[in-house]
């Protein structure tokens, strides 16, 4: 995860908090995450609704 954080220029702890749902993030950071992960941004929002 440190490499991911470095590649989008955010702190590792911020990535961790986003992943755990402790904080919300901007669409800009979300876009950068998707780009770094080489996925379409919509995949970050594709989860089953209960």
Steps between C-alpha positions, in 0.01 A plus 500: 500500500793734555585479130141589413503795739831620358377469142205734564686726743295439815592366841483125558274563798250681276478198268449277802222719640326512160524123465352445845218747439613736773518804274346616176722613218474734206411390150848615400669256737255231393594562138872485584448173690322344205768619260780365722319167534446495122125452532197697389382734775154340499656175628568675830125546541388159371397315813188306597226700663339332796 
